[in-house]
Amino acid sequence: MKLGFLTAAFPGMDLKQVAAFAAENGFGMLEVACWPAGKSDRRYGGVSHIDVANLDQAGAREINALLADHRLEISSLAYYPNPLDPDPAHREEVIGHLKKLIDAAPLLGVELVGTFVGADQSKSADQNLEQFDHVWPPIVRYAKERGVKIVIENCPMLWGDTWPGGRNVAYSPAIWKRMFEVIPDDNFGLNYDPSHLVWQMIDHVRPIHEFKDRIWHVHAKDMAIDRELLYQDGVLGAGIRWAIPRLPGLGEVKWDQVMAALYAIGYDHVVSIEHEDRAFEETEELVKRGFYLSRDVLMPYIV
């Protein structure tokens, strides 16, 4: 197993700088952010460390040489938009860019592309799954034709400041089962993030065993529960105020049990730190300190 991180936490650094930081500090993999060029009003969005829209074989060779020089690998290409957006034009735009990641992956020798299923927030989960049935099978077929696997992160995306007007329907084990009934293809799986199960009061270790054949990428993020705000808002507050994203080791995820379960199922890819801790993001140096802390929490489990 290898320790890595999602590069979106470093919007002010290019891939060469990120790779140097990773190599100097004991990381072995990068989950490379590949948003479209241009600014985004979404927190943690809009970062692009590889321009997949303009990537050619020469550019891919240059990137692979850079990573090889730093003894790094790409764990996945990352783009987390809303492919079920109710606006048809926006939906077409984000699916079009997602396909560019899928096209870029073979050039870079990368097997995985990480993303969201998405959702229309005005619709129920059942209605969104009906849309999923129409929208997603062609995307998965497109990836399969290119030898690429899609891994879906399980973040519900309820927070308005991170994804205005959006949601991600792939948030629970019951829904994952239905997703895999619709798309049983062997190139459609999970980017498993235990933190999002914590605040939903779902056992965050059990699904590792239940979905062992579908977990191909793992996000390392923690979740703290503000008990005072939970008391004030209750579970119907949906965690918007009381679920606090933290770095690994600073929340309620049981990392010893998570890692034990991953080893038990034979998982041997990446544990990729997703840095979304506001206490460590005001400056680039604070972001780096957050990665140092996360590394030191998780590295004892990496063999």
Kinemage of the C-alpha trace (Angstrom):
@kinemage 1
@onewidth
@group {chain A} dominant
@subgroup {mainchain}
@vectorlist {calphas} color= white
{ca met a 1} P 0.000 0.000 0.000
{ca lys a 2} L 1.149 3.579 -0.637
{ca leu a 3} L 0.408 6.933 0.950
{ca gly a 4} L -0.613 9.784 -1.322
{ca phe a 5} L -2.697 12.931 -1.428
{ca leu a 6} L -5.152 14.847 -3.581
{ca thr a 7} L -3.251 17.739 -5.164
{ca ala a 8} L -6.233 20.148 -5.047
{ca ala a 9} L -4.981 21.457 -1.688
{ca phe a 10} L -2.126 23.218 -3.548
{ca pro a 11} L -3.812 25.590 -6.040
{ca gly a 12} L -0.790 27.896 -6.076
{ca met a 13} L 1.764 25.227 -6.979
{ca asp a 14} L 2.368 23.541 -10.323
{ca leu a 15} L 2.794 19.796 -10.738
{ca lys a 16} L 6.576 20.028 -10.606
{ca gln a 17} L 6.426 21.794 -7.222
{ca val a 18} L 3.801 19.401 -5.865
{ca ala a 19} L 5.844 16.398 -6.963
{ca ala a 20} L 8.959 17.770 -5.271
{ca phe a 21} L 7.049 18.339 -2.026
{ca ala a 22} L 5.564 14.825 -2.146
{ca ala a 23} L 8.882 13.133 -2.831
{ca glu a 24} L 10.727 15.073 -0.136
{ca asn a 25} L 8.143 14.155 2.488
{ca gly a 26} L 7.654 10.432 2.046
{ca phe a 27} L 4.621 10.256 -0.224
{ca gly a 28} L 4.455 7.684 -3.001
{ca met a 29} L 1.383 8.658 -5.037
{ca leu a 30} L -0.494 11.705 -6.263
{ca glu a 31} L -4.214 11.908 -6.894
{ca val a 32} L -3.969 14.628 -9.513
{ca ala a 33} L -6.637 17.343 -9.690
{ca cys a 34} L -7.742 17.884 -13.299
{ca trp a 35} L -10.510 20.488 -13.281
{ca pro a 36} L -11.133 22.542 -16.438
{ca ala a 37} L -8.977 25.610 -16.895
{ca gly a 38} L -10.340 28.770 -15.290
{ca lys a 39} L -11.605 29.870 -11.910
{ca ser a 40} L -14.244 28.140 -9.837
{ca asp a 41} L -16.385 29.514 -7.014
{ca arg a 42} L -16.346 26.089 -5.395
{ca arg a 43} L -14.073 25.431 -2.449
{ca tyr a 44} L -11.418 22.870 -3.452
{ca gly a 45} L -12.622 23.074 -7.064
{ca gly a 46} L -11.079 24.611 -10.147
{ca val a 47} L -7.567 23.258 -9.513
{ca ser a 48} L -5.784 21.684 -12.463
{ca his a 49} L -2.332 20.138 -12.172
{ca ile a 50} L -2.662 18.380 -15.528
{ca asp a 51} L -4.370 20.059 -18.490
{ca val a 52} L -6.147 16.971 -19.791
{ca ala a 53} L -7.970 18.940 -22.485
{ca asn a 54} L -4.680 19.601 -24.294
{ca leu a 55} L -2.639 16.585 -23.262
{ca asp a 56} L -0.843 14.712 -26.044
{ca gln a 57} L 1.672 11.861 -26.045
{ca ala a 58} L 4.637 14.217 -25.747
{ca gly a 59} L 3.093 16.000 -22.794
{ca ala a 60} L 2.250 12.688 -21.133
{ca arg a 61} L 5.841 11.491 -21.562
{ca glu a 62} L 7.088 14.687 -19.926
{ca ile a 63} L 4.745 14.249 -16.950
{ca asn a 64} L 5.657 10.590 -16.541
{ca ala a 65} L 9.370 11.443 -16.646
{ca leu a 66} L 8.860 14.119 -13.963
{ca leu a 67} L 7.064 11.668 -11.692
{ca ala a 68} L 9.589 8.908 -12.325
{ca asp a 69} L 12.401 11.267 -11.345
{ca his a 70} L 10.624 11.743 -7.998
{ca arg a 71} L 9.710 8.045 -7.662
{ca leu a 72} L 6.023 8.920 -7.712
{ca glu a 73} L 2.980 7.390 -9.357
{ca ile a 74} L -0.461 8.790 -10.149
{ca ser a 75} L -3.107 6.972 -8.108
{ca ser a 76} L -5.961 8.496 -10.121
{ca leu a 77} L -6.993 11.526 -12.121
{ca ala a 78} L -9.493 13.559 -10.091
{ca tyr a 79} L -12.474 15.646 -11.148
{ca tyr a 80} L -15.544 15.916 -8.914
{ca pro a 81} L -18.358 17.785 -10.710
{ca asn a 82} L -22.125 17.149 -10.944
{ca pro a 83} L -22.854 14.905 -13.951
{ca leu a 84} L -26.562 14.811 -12.973
{ca asp a 85} L -26.910 18.585 -12.862
{ca pro a 86} L -30.478 19.623 -13.840
{ca asp a 87} L -29.111 22.132 -16.362
{ca pro a 88} L -28.597 20.095 -19.560
{ca ala a 89} L -25.896 22.437 -20.860
{ca his a 90} L -23.876 22.245 -17.644
{ca arg a 91} L -24.362 18.487 -17.473
{ca glu a 92} L -23.043 18.112 -21.007
{ca glu a 93} L -20.081 20.350 -20.194
{ca val a 94} L -18.968 18.417 -17.119
{ca ile a 95} L -19.451 15.013 -18.750
{ca gly a 96} L -17.428 16.251 -21.706
{ca his a 97} L -14.554 17.207 -19.413
{ca leu a 98} L -14.841 13.941 -17.494
{ca lys a 99} L -14.345 12.117 -20.795
{ca lys a 100} L -11.164 14.123 -21.335
{ca leu a 101} L -9.806 12.682 -18.084
{ca ile a 102} L -10.766 9.230 -19.334
{ca asp a 103} L -8.925 9.902 -22.605
{ca ala a 104} L -5.871 11.220 -20.759
{ca ala a 105} L -5.568 8.300 -18.350
{ca pro a 106} L -4.176 5.747 -20.862
{ca leu a 107} L -1.648 8.298 -22.137
{ca leu a 108} L -0.334 8.613 -18.590
{ca gly a 109} L -0.535 4.910 -17.795
{ca val a 110} L -3.236 5.603 -15.178
{ca glu a 111} L -6.019 3.099 -14.567
{ca leu a 112} L -8.399 5.122 -12.364
{ca val a 113} L -10.473 8.278 -12.772
{ca gly a 114} L -12.170 9.589 -9.610
{ca thr a 115} L -15.411 11.551 -9.715
{ca phe a 116} L -18.962 11.990 -8.351
{ca val a 117} L -22.207 10.478 -9.612
{ca gly a 118} L -23.857 13.841 -8.953
{ca ala a 119} L -27.523 14.625 -8.311
{ca asp a 120} L -30.387 17.022 -8.977
{ca gln a 121} L -31.075 18.443 -5.512
{ca ser a 122} L -34.741 19.034 -6.392
{ca lys a 123} L -35.252 15.294 -6.905
{ca ser a 124} L -35.428 12.370 -4.485
{ca ala a 125} L -32.781 9.661 -4.335
{ca asp a 126} L -35.074 7.340 -6.315
{ca gln a 127} L -35.570 9.970 -9.020
{ca asn a 128} L -31.843 10.650 -9.166
{ca leu a 129} L -31.150 6.945 -9.563
{ca glu a 130} L -33.557 6.906 -12.510
{ca gln a 131} L -31.434 9.651 -14.081
{ca phe a 132} L -28.293 7.725 -13.160
{ca asp a 133} L -29.677 4.776 -15.139
{ca his a 134} L -29.768 6.940 -18.286
{ca val a 135} L -26.666 9.099 -17.850
{ca trp a 136} L -24.015 6.831 -16.352
{ca pro a 137} L -23.958 3.554 -18.361
{ca pro a 138} L -22.640 5.351 -21.491
{ca ile a 139} L -19.894 7.047 -19.433
{ca val a 140} L -18.803 3.735 -17.941
{ca arg a 141} L -18.812 2.087 -21.389
{ca tyr a 142} L -16.705 4.966 -22.733
{ca ala a 143} L -14.186 4.348 -19.950
{ca lys a 144} L -14.180 0.583 -20.453
{ca glu a 145} L -13.374 0.970 -24.142
{ca arg a 146} L -10.234 2.836 -23.066
{ca gly a 147} L -9.213 0.467 -20.288
{ca val a 148} L -10.153 2.935 -17.537
{ca lys a 149} L -11.954 2.324 -14.246
{ca ile a 150} L -14.283 4.924 -12.713
{ca val a 151} L -14.178 5.322 -8.923
{ca ile a 152} L -17.042 7.202 -7.257
{ca glu a 153} L -16.498 9.116 -4.024
{ca asn a 154} L -19.295 8.840 -1.454
{ca cys a 155} L -19.466 12.469 -0.275
{ca pro a 156} L -23.122 13.664 -0.119
{ca met a 157} L -22.050 17.232 -1.035
{ca leu a 158} L -24.719 18.995 0.996
{ca trp a 159} L -22.621 22.013 1.947
{ca gly a 160} L -23.622 25.090 -0.029
{ca asp a 161} L -20.232 26.801 0.155
{ca thr a 162} L -18.450 23.844 -1.449
{ca trp a 163} L -20.924 22.982 -4.169
{ca pro a 164} L -23.712 25.537 -4.671
{ca gly a 165} L -26.886 23.901 -5.918
{ca gly a 166} L -25.448 20.400 -5.996
{ca arg a 167} L -25.550 17.026 -4.331
{ca asn a 168} L -24.079 13.575 -4.808
{ca val a 169} L -26.563 10.723 -4.568
{ca ala a 170} L -23.919 8.032 -4.005
{ca tyr a 171} L -23.786 8.549 -0.246
{ca ser a 172} L -24.828 5.259 1.402
{ca pro a 173} L -24.390 1.480 1.175
{ca ala a 174} L -28.018 0.942 0.105
{ca ile a 175} L -27.527 3.318 -2.822
{ca trp a 176} L -24.186 1.754 -3.780
{ca lys a 177} L -25.934 -1.610 -4.057
{ca arg a 178} L -28.503 -0.111 -6.407
{ca met a 179} L -25.778 1.612 -8.437
{ca phe a 180} L -23.936 -1.659 -8.942
{ca glu a 181} L -27.169 -3.416 -9.907
{ca val a 182} L -27.665 -0.837 -12.667
{ca ile a 183} L -23.978 -0.895 -13.652
{ca pro a 184} L -22.416 -4.251 -12.742
{ca asp a 185} L -19.458 -3.529 -15.043
{ca asp a 186} L -16.041 -4.481 -13.713
{ca asn a 187} L -14.692 -0.955 -14.294
{ca phe a 188} L -17.143 0.876 -12.011
{ca gly a 189} L -16.275 1.076 -8.310
{ca leu a 190} L -15.702 3.245 -5.242
{ca asn a 191} L -13.250 5.846 -4.026
{ca tyr a 192} L -14.036 5.031 -0.406
{ca asp a 193} L -14.094 7.913 2.097
{ca pro a 194} L -14.946 6.768 5.643
{ca ser a 195} L -15.409 10.313 6.975
{ca his a 196} L -18.742 10.822 5.212
{ca leu a 197} L -20.193 7.751 6.867
{ca val a 198} L -19.230 8.973 10.349
{ca trp a 199} L -21.585 11.946 10.346
{ca gln a 200} L -24.370 9.911 8.747
{ca met a 201} L -24.145 7.551 11.762
{ca ile a 202} L -23.185 4.666 9.433
{ca asp a 203} L -20.579 2.116 10.452
{ca his a 204} L -17.527 3.279 8.510
{ca val a 205} L -15.628 -0.035 8.738
{ca arg a 206} L -18.278 -2.606 7.811
{ca pro a 207} L -18.719 -1.430 4.179
{ca ile a 208} L -15.048 -2.122 3.516
{ca his a 209} L -15.802 -5.815 3.881
{ca glu a 210} L -19.195 -5.645 2.173
{ca phe a 211} L -17.886 -3.782 -0.890
{ca lys a 212} L -14.413 -5.302 -0.932
{ca asp a 213} L -14.599 -6.056 -4.663
{ca arg a 214} L -15.528 -2.449 -5.526
{ca ile a 215} L -13.093 -0.425 -3.403
{ca trp a 216} L -10.220 0.562 -5.705
{ca his a 217} L -9.187 3.908 -4.223
{ca val a 218} L -9.385 5.251 -0.647
{ca his a 219} L -9.620 8.826 0.623
{ca ala a 220} L -8.087 9.612 4.003
{ca lys a 221} L -10.116 12.358 5.596
{ca asp a 222} L -11.469 12.605 9.113
{ca met a 223} L -14.688 14.015 10.553
{ca ala a 224} L -15.245 15.687 13.909
{ca ile a 225} L -18.728 16.084 15.367
{ca asp a 226} L -19.473 19.341 17.184
{ca arg a 227} L -21.717 17.937 19.908
{ca glu a 228} L -23.084 21.342 20.939
{ca leu a 229} L -24.201 22.135 17.382
{ca leu a 230} L -25.529 18.591 16.988
{ca tyr a 231} L -27.600 19.238 20.102
{ca gln a 232} L -28.804 22.570 18.681
{ca asp a 233} L -29.577 21.360 15.136
{ca gly a 234} L -30.186 17.626 15.497
{ca val a 235} L -29.626 15.096 12.732
{ca leu a 236} L -32.135 16.948 10.549
{ca gly a 237} L -29.504 19.665 10.344
{ca ala a 238} L -27.761 17.216 8.000
{ca gly a 239} L -24.359 17.959 9.466
{ca ile a 240} L -24.150 21.310 7.723
{ca arg a 241} L -22.988 22.997 10.949
{ca trp a 242} L -21.963 20.130 13.196
{ca ala a 243} L -19.980 17.840 10.862
{ca ile a 244} L -16.463 19.310 10.680
{ca pro a 245} L -13.982 17.938 8.082
{ca arg a 246} L -10.619 17.335 9.759
{ca leu a 247} L -7.270 15.825 8.927
{ca pro a 248} L -6.710 12.133 9.708
{ca gly a 249} L -6.281 11.630 13.435
{ca leu a 250} L -8.212 14.759 14.446
{ca gly a 251} L -11.724 13.356 14.180
{ca glu a 252} L -13.789 10.253 14.868
{ca val a 253} L -12.621 7.884 12.131
{ca lys a 254} L -11.093 4.747 13.653
{ca trp a 255} L -8.016 4.572 11.456
{ca asp a 256} L -6.628 1.441 13.082
{ca gln a 257} L -9.858 -0.396 12.249
{ca val a 258} L -10.115 1.104 8.764
{ca met a 259} L -6.571 0.098 7.881
{ca ala a 260} L -7.008 -3.365 9.401
{ca ala a 261} L -10.121 -3.875 7.278
{ca leu a 262} L -8.336 -2.696 4.124
{ca tyr a 263} L -5.513 -5.165 4.701
{ca ala a 264} L -8.045 -7.895 5.493
{ca ile a 265} L -9.729 -7.513 2.090
{ca gly a 266} L -6.402 -7.424 0.274
{ca tyr a 267} L -6.553 -3.764 -0.715
{ca asp a 268} L -3.106 -2.690 -1.923
{ca his a 269} L -3.406 0.614 -3.767
{ca val a 270} L -3.383 4.107 -2.236
{ca val a 271} L -4.555 5.856 0.899
{ca ser a 272} L -4.945 9.366 -0.486
{ca ile a 273} L -5.144 12.256 1.983
{ca glu a 274} L -7.924 14.673 1.075
{ca his a 275} L -7.030 17.895 2.870
{ca glu a 276} L -10.181 19.888 3.687
{ca asp a 277} L -9.354 21.031 7.209
{ca arg a 278} L -10.011 24.769 7.591
{ca ala a 279} L -7.632 24.942 10.548
{ca phe a 280} L -4.759 24.116 8.189
{ca glu a 281} L -5.546 26.020 5.003
{ca glu a 282} L -4.997 29.758 5.463
{ca thr a 283} L -1.458 29.608 4.062
{ca glu a 284} L 0.558 27.197 1.957
{ca glu a 285} L 2.751 26.483 4.962
{ca leu a 286} L -0.304 25.531 7.027
{ca val a 287} L -1.466 23.205 4.250
{ca lys a 288} L 1.937 21.544 4.289
{ca arg a 289} L 1.803 21.183 8.076
{ca gly a 290} L -1.556 19.489 7.662
{ca phe a 291} L -0.006 16.961 5.305
{ca tyr a 292} L 2.892 16.373 7.709
{ca leu a 293} L 0.418 15.642 10.500
{ca ser a 294} L -1.678 13.323 8.307
{ca arg a 295} L 1.400 11.519 7.063
{ca asp a 296} L 2.627 10.878 10.583
{ca val a 297} L -0.783 9.519 11.638
{ca leu a 298} L -1.129 7.144 8.667
{ca met a 299} L 2.426 6.144 7.791
{ca pro a 300} L 2.734 3.553 10.594
{ca tyr a 301} L -0.005 1.581 8.829
{ca ile a 302} L 1.614 1.691 5.375
{ca val a 303} L 3.610 -1.382 4.387
